[in-house]
């Protein structure tokens, strides 16, 4: 195989790997949200992860408490993929 073909193949694999980074809200994230029926998965995951690290403010606690059970279940699963705690490029420890 020619070096140019290897370069194209490597770019294709890198592009597919990039799509699997669901915490970046890629196209795969949109497919996952639609398939799971969780329209507010990003926000619920952020609040769920934040609540695990430190107490959330009253409004956020109410928002998390009012989340659909399906969103909470998916958020628990997605938090394992967010393991490093850098959701949206910022630490959940940082005040918002």
Steps between C-alpha positions, in 0.01 A plus 500: 500500500625847414589744779219734388246221543628434853467869579139506378422185699655651812295817460181295459573301817583819692171654384304196620679507834421871538128429451509260796589783740137551602587752772594741219140481370597355164265349243508171691377689809202628298421146384531372857271773642240430233522123540479509879223759501691730736473854364679664794773244554787748494355720776388208718841332466673825598278545808529133598880512479512831684277363779739209545796734551351777714159629612294668229302819551126484567389573143733239357390242757137559402589472132683172562216370717247581229696323226335207327606158633626405155727808495640412845566140400682608185688769696636237741630300205642806326673623818717189489617619158560849640717345770763772494241766591563744219148532369472786252870566537470622859534328832174440689678643803508843345219733602258607229 
